[in-house]
Amino acid sequence: MKKITSFFTLLCCLLAISSCRYDNYDEPQSLLTGRVIYDGEPVCVRAGGAEFVLYQDGYALHNSIPVYVNQDGTYSAVLFDGEYKLVRMGNAPWERPTNDTILIEVHGNTVQDIPVTPYFVIKNASFTKNGSKVTAKFTVKKVSEGAALEDVRIYLGETLITDNNTNRANLSLGSNITLDQEITAEIDIPESLASEDYFFARVGVKSGQASEYCFTQSTKIE
Protein backbone atom coordinates (compact mmCIF):
# COMPACT_ATOMS: atom_id res chain seq x y z
CA MET A 1 0.00 0.00 0.00
CA LYS A 2 2.86 2.33 0.87
CA LYS A 3 4.46 1.58 -2.51
CA ILE A 4 1.23 2.43 -4.33
CA THR A 5 0.85 5.67 -2.35
CA SER A 6 4.45 6.63 -3.09
CA PHE A 7 3.92 5.90 -6.79
CA PHE A 8 0.88 8.16 -7.03
CA THR A 9 2.64 10.88 -5.04
CA LEU A 10 5.56 10.76 -7.48
CA LEU A 11 3.20 10.78 -10.45
CA CYS A 12 1.37 13.83 -9.12
CA CYS A 13 4.68 15.64 -8.61
CA LEU A 14 5.80 14.90 -12.15
CA LEU A 15 2.49 16.11 -13.56
CA ALA A 16 2.71 19.29 -11.46
CA ILE A 17 6.24 19.98 -12.71
CA SER A 18 5.15 19.36 -16.30
CA SER A 19 2.14 21.66 -15.86
CA CYS A 20 4.33 24.40 -14.41
CA ARG A 21 6.72 24.17 -17.32
CA TYR A 22 3.82 24.37 -19.77
CA ASP A 23 2.27 27.35 -17.99
CA ASN A 24 5.63 29.11 -17.89
CA TYR A 25 6.12 29.15 -21.66
CA ASP A 26 6.46 32.70 -22.94
CA GLU A 27 3.39 34.17 -24.56
CA PRO A 28 3.79 35.76 -28.01
CA GLN A 29 4.64 39.44 -27.60
CA SER A 30 5.22 40.82 -31.10
CA LEU A 31 2.44 42.58 -32.97
CA LEU A 32 2.17 42.28 -36.74
CA THR A 33 -0.09 44.95 -38.24
CA GLY A 34 -0.80 46.39 -41.64
CA ARG A 35 -3.34 47.16 -44.34
CA VAL A 36 -4.63 45.46 -47.43
CA ILE A 37 -3.83 48.02 -50.10
CA TYR A 38 -4.36 48.80 -53.76
CA ASP A 39 -2.79 51.86 -55.35
CA GLY A 40 -1.62 52.97 -51.90
CA GLU A 41 -5.14 52.98 -50.41
CA PRO A 42 -6.75 50.45 -48.04
CA VAL A 43 -9.18 47.97 -49.57
CA CYS A 44 -12.27 47.80 -47.36
CA VAL A 45 -14.21 44.58 -46.87
CA ARG A 46 -16.90 42.94 -44.79
CA ALA A 47 -15.51 42.53 -41.27
CA GLY A 48 -14.12 39.00 -41.05
CA GLY A 49 -15.09 38.22 -44.62
CA ALA A 50 -11.56 38.05 -46.00
CA GLU A 51 -8.56 36.39 -44.42
CA PHE A 52 -4.89 35.58 -44.71
CA VAL A 53 -3.12 32.55 -43.32
CA LEU A 54 0.28 32.62 -41.59
CA TYR A 55 2.72 29.69 -41.37
CA GLN A 56 5.98 29.49 -39.44
CA ASP A 57 8.52 26.83 -40.45
CA GLY A 58 11.07 25.23 -38.17
CA TYR A 59 8.71 24.10 -35.41
CA ALA A 60 7.17 20.74 -34.57
CA LEU A 61 3.68 22.15 -35.16
CA HIS A 62 2.95 23.75 -38.51
CA ASN A 63 -0.66 24.71 -37.86
CA SER A 64 -1.89 27.68 -39.84
CA ILE A 65 -2.69 30.96 -38.09
CA PRO A 66 -5.80 32.66 -39.52
CA VAL A 67 -5.69 36.46 -39.76
CA TYR A 68 -8.99 38.16 -40.54
CA VAL A 69 -9.17 41.52 -42.29
CA ASN A 70 -11.11 44.28 -40.52
CA GLN A 71 -13.83 46.27 -42.27
CA ASP A 72 -11.45 49.22 -42.83
CA GLY A 73 -8.84 47.04 -44.57
CA THR A 74 -6.50 46.68 -41.57
CA TYR A 75 -5.32 43.49 -39.90
CA SER A 76 -3.31 42.48 -36.82
CA ALA A 77 -1.86 39.37 -35.20
CA VAL A 78 0.10 38.72 -31.99
CA LEU A 79 3.05 36.43 -32.82
CA PHE A 80 6.43 35.15 -31.73
CA ASP A 81 9.45 36.70 -33.43
CA GLY A 82 10.57 34.88 -36.56
CA GLU A 83 9.95 34.40 -40.26
CA TYR A 84 6.40 33.77 -41.44
CA LYS A 85 4.78 32.90 -44.72
CA LEU A 86 1.60 34.90 -45.35
CA VAL A 87 -0.77 33.39 -47.90
CA ARG A 88 -3.44 35.49 -49.56
CA MET A 89 -6.54 33.29 -49.59
CA GLY A 90 -9.12 33.00 -52.32
CA ASN A 91 -12.78 34.08 -52.34
CA ALA A 92 -11.84 37.63 -51.31
CA PRO A 93 -12.87 40.59 -53.49
CA TRP A 94 -9.42 40.59 -55.11
CA GLU A 95 -7.43 38.33 -57.39
CA ARG A 96 -5.49 35.46 -55.87
CA PRO A 97 -2.05 35.89 -57.43
CA THR A 98 -0.05 33.02 -58.88
CA ASN A 99 2.58 33.68 -56.22
CA ASP A 100 0.22 34.09 -53.29
CA THR A 101 2.86 33.86 -50.53
CA ILE A 102 4.68 36.77 -48.89
CA LEU A 103 7.64 36.26 -46.52
CA ILE A 104 7.48 38.46 -43.42
CA GLU A 105 10.17 38.90 -40.75
CA VAL A 106 8.53 39.66 -37.41
CA HIS A 107 10.76 41.31 -34.79
CA GLY A 108 8.90 43.27 -32.15
CA ASN A 109 6.09 45.42 -33.52
CA THR A 110 6.20 44.95 -37.28
CA VAL A 111 4.18 46.74 -39.97
CA GLN A 112 3.58 45.00 -43.31
CA ASP A 113 1.06 46.22 -45.88
CA ILE A 114 -0.31 43.52 -48.19
CA PRO A 115 -0.81 44.50 -51.86
CA VAL A 116 -3.83 43.06 -53.67
CA THR A 117 -5.58 43.56 -57.00
CA PRO A 118 -9.33 44.09 -56.43
CA TYR A 119 -11.76 43.10 -59.15
CA PHE A 120 -13.51 46.48 -58.80
CA VAL A 121 -13.09 49.53 -56.58
CA ILE A 122 -15.32 52.47 -55.69
CA LYS A 123 -13.84 55.94 -55.84
CA ASN A 124 -14.90 59.41 -54.65
CA ALA A 125 -17.85 58.23 -52.56
CA SER A 126 -19.91 60.87 -50.74
CA PHE A 127 -23.21 60.73 -48.85
CA THR A 128 -25.72 63.48 -48.11
CA LYS A 129 -28.83 63.27 -45.97
CA ASN A 130 -31.85 64.87 -47.65
CA GLY A 131 -34.93 64.60 -45.44
CA SER A 132 -35.95 60.95 -45.37
CA LYS A 133 -33.35 59.88 -47.93
CA VAL A 134 -29.59 59.58 -48.31
CA THR A 135 -28.05 60.57 -51.63
CA ALA A 136 -24.92 58.64 -52.56
CA LYS A 137 -22.45 59.72 -55.23
CA PHE A 138 -19.55 57.52 -56.35
CA THR A 139 -17.65 56.05 -59.29
CA VAL A 140 -17.10 52.34 -59.96
CA LYS A 141 -13.79 51.40 -61.59
CA LYS A 142 -12.81 48.05 -63.02
CA VAL A 143 -9.33 46.92 -61.98
CA SER A 144 -9.09 43.26 -62.98
CA GLU A 145 -9.37 42.85 -66.74
CA GLY A 146 -11.34 39.61 -66.63
CA ALA A 147 -13.76 40.63 -63.88
CA ALA A 148 -17.52 40.66 -64.46
CA LEU A 149 -19.64 43.15 -62.53
CA GLU A 150 -22.45 41.45 -60.59
CA ASP A 151 -23.85 44.00 -58.16
CA VAL A 152 -23.43 47.49 -56.71
CA ARG A 153 -25.27 48.11 -53.46
CA ILE A 154 -25.76 50.96 -50.97
CA TYR A 155 -25.98 50.12 -47.26
CA LEU A 156 -27.20 51.99 -44.19
CA GLY A 157 -26.44 50.75 -40.67
CA GLU A 158 -26.42 51.83 -37.05
CA THR A 159 -22.73 51.09 -36.43
CA LEU A 160 -19.37 51.44 -38.12
CA ILE A 161 -19.62 47.72 -38.93
CA THR A 162 -22.10 48.07 -41.76
CA ASP A 163 -21.97 45.62 -44.65
CA ASN A 164 -24.01 43.03 -46.57
CA ASN A 165 -24.48 40.95 -43.42
CA THR A 166 -25.03 43.78 -40.93
CA ASN A 167 -27.27 46.65 -42.06
CA ARG A 168 -30.65 48.27 -41.51
CA ALA A 169 -31.35 49.08 -45.16
CA ASN A 170 -29.79 48.38 -48.54
CA LEU A 171 -30.46 49.22 -52.15
CA SER A 172 -29.21 47.19 -55.10
CA LEU A 173 -28.30 49.02 -58.29
CA GLY A 174 -27.56 45.75 -60.06
CA SER A 175 -24.88 45.49 -62.70
CA ASN A 176 -26.38 47.76 -65.34
CA ILE A 177 -24.32 50.82 -64.46
CA THR A 178 -21.72 52.84 -66.33
CA LEU A 179 -18.16 52.37 -65.20
CA ASP A 180 -15.78 55.31 -64.70
CA GLN A 181 -18.65 57.81 -64.48
CA GLU A 182 -20.18 59.37 -61.37
CA ILE A 183 -23.31 57.57 -60.21
CA THR A 184 -26.00 59.25 -58.12
CA ALA A 185 -28.56 57.17 -56.25
CA GLU A 186 -30.98 57.65 -53.35
CA ILE A 187 -31.86 55.23 -50.57
CA ASP A 188 -34.72 55.65 -48.09
CA ILE A 189 -33.77 55.98 -44.44
CA PRO A 190 -35.61 53.24 -42.51
CA GLU A 191 -37.70 54.09 -39.46
CA SER A 192 -35.22 52.27 -37.24
CA LEU A 193 -32.56 54.85 -38.16
CA ALA A 194 -34.69 57.95 -38.72
CA SER A 195 -34.77 58.89 -35.03
CA GLU A 196 -31.05 58.22 -34.40
CA ASP A 197 -28.58 61.09 -33.97
CA TYR A 198 -26.34 59.45 -36.56
CA PHE A 199 -25.90 56.32 -38.64
CA PHE A 200 -23.47 55.01 -41.24
CA ALA A 201 -23.53 54.64 -45.02
CA ARG A 202 -21.41 52.50 -47.30
CA VAL A 203 -21.28 51.31 -50.93
CA GLY A 204 -20.20 47.84 -51.97
CA VAL A 205 -19.31 46.36 -55.35
CA LYS A 206 -19.30 42.63 -56.13
CA SER A 207 -17.79 40.76 -59.04
CA GLY A 208 -18.84 37.37 -60.34
CA GLN A 209 -15.42 36.01 -59.37
CA ALA A 210 -15.98 36.09 -55.58
CA SER A 211 -18.75 36.02 -52.99
CA GLU A 212 -17.38 39.04 -51.08
CA TYR A 213 -17.98 42.73 -51.76
CA CYS A 214 -15.33 45.43 -51.95
CA PHE A 215 -16.55 48.43 -49.94
CA THR A 216 -16.00 52.10 -49.33
CA GLN A 217 -15.10 53.22 -45.83
CA SER A 218 -18.12 53.54 -43.52
CA THR A 219 -19.23 57.18 -43.49
CA LYS A 220 -21.01 58.73 -40.52
CA ILE A 221 -24.26 60.52 -41.38
CA GLU A 222 -25.53 63.04 -38.83
N, C-alpha and C positions, 0 to 999 in steps of 0.2 A: 504493500500500500504506500509505504514511504517512497519507494522507487517511482511509482506512478505519479504521486504528488510532485516529486522533484522534476519528473519529466515535463509535466504540464506547466510547472513554474518556469522552467527553462524555456519552454515553447512560448509562453506569454512574454518573457523578456525579449526573446528574439524578435517576435512580432512587434513589440513596442519600439525596439531599436530601429527596425525596418520602417515602421510608420513615421518615426521622427525624422529619419533620413529623407523619406519621401516628402514630408511636410516642409522640410528645410531647403528643398530645391528653390533656386532663385526664380522669381516670377519674371516674365518678359518686361523690360523697362523702356525699350526704344519705340518711338512712335513714327510710323510711316504715314505720311499724308500727301495729298495731291489733288489734282483735278483731271477729269476727262476733258480733253480740249480738241477743238478743231479751229484752225486759223487763229490761234491764240486766245480763243474764247471758250468758256466752259460749255459743255454739252449737257443740257438739263434732261432729266428722265423722270419716270415714276419712281418714287422712293422705294428702294429695294427691288426694283424691276430688272436692273442690269447688275452683273457681277463680274469680278475677276477672281482668279484662283491663284494662290501663292503656293510654291513648293520650295523646300529647302533640302538640298542634297547633303550627304555626309552624315546622316543620322539613321539610327535603327528604324525609326518610324518615318515614313514618307507620306503621311496623310496630307491631303490638300487643305489649305486654309482659305475659306470663302471670304471675299471682301465685297460688300455690297455698296453700290454707288448711291449717294444721297440725291435728293430731288434737285439740288442746285449744282450737281455735277462734281461734287467733292467726294473724297473717300478717305478712310483712315483705318489703321490696324496697329495693334500693340504687338511687338515682335521681339525676339532675341536678335542681337547683332549677328550679321552674317550675310551671305549672298543668297538671294532668292530669285526664283523664276516666276514672273508674273505672266499669266496666260489670259488673253482677252477672249472671253467666252462668246459663243454665238447667241442668236436670238435677241440681241440688243438692237437698238435702232441705228446701228452702224455696221459697216462691213467687217467681217472677220478676215484679217489679212492672212496671206499665205504663211508668213512668218509671224505667228501670233504670240510669240514669247519675248518678253523683255527681261533682261538681267538687271537686278537692282541690288546695290550694296547698301545695307542698312547698318549705320553706326550712329547711335544716339538718335536724336530727332532728325529724320530724313525726309526731304520733300522731293517727290517725283511725279511730274505731270505725265499723263498717259495720252498720246495722240491717237485719235480715231478718225475715221472717214464716215460721217453720217450719210444716210441715204438722202435725207432732205433736212434743211434747217429753216427756221423762221427768223427773219430779220426785222428790225425797226418796229417792234410791237409796242402799241400804246393802247390804253383803255381809258374811256371817259364815261362817267355816270351821267345819264340824261333822264331824269325823272325815274321811271320804273324800268329803264333799260340801261344796258352797258353797251357802248359802241367800241368795237375793237378794230384797230387798223394794223396791218402787218403785211409782210411780203414773204412768200414761200419760194425758196431757192432749191433747185435740184443739185446735189453734190455728186452722187454716185451715178455714173453714166447709165448703168443698166437698171436703175431703180424704177419701179412703177408706183405712182401715187395712188393710195387707197382711200385715205380720209384725212380731212382737216377738221378740227373740232375745237370749239371754245368751251372753257370750263369756268364755273363759279363755285367757290367753296368758302367755308367759314374759317379755315386755317391755312397756314403757309403750305401745308401738305395737301395740295389740291391737284388731282390728276384723274385719269379715267376710272380708277377704282374708288377714289374718295372725292366726292363733289356733291353740291346741292342742285346744280343745274348744268346742262351741257347742250350744245347746239352743233349738229353735224353740218358741215358745208359740202360733204362728199368729196369727190375727186375732180369734179368738173369746174376747176378754177384755173385762172391764168397764172402761170409761174412768172416770177421776176417783175410782177406789177403789184402795186399796193391794193390790198383787198380791204373793203370796209363791210362790216357785218354787225348786226345788233342781236343781243340776247336778252330775254326778259329776266328781270331779277325776281327770284321766287319769294313767296311770302316768308319763308323761313329765314331769309337774309335781309328782307326789306327793312326790318326794324333794328337791325344791327348797326353799331357805330361804324363798322368797317367789315369788309370781306376781301376775298382775293380772286383774281382773274388770271387765266392762263390759256395759251393756245398750244395745241398739240398737232403734230403731223405724223402720219403713219404710212409706211411703204408696204407693198405686198411681200417684201422680203423678210419681214420680222413681225412679231406680235406686239412689240413695244412701240410706244410713241416717242418722238423727240419733241421736247417742250421748250417754251420760253420760260424765263424766270417767273415765279409767282409775283404778281403785282398787287399791292394793297390799294383797295378802293375805299375812300372815305366819303 
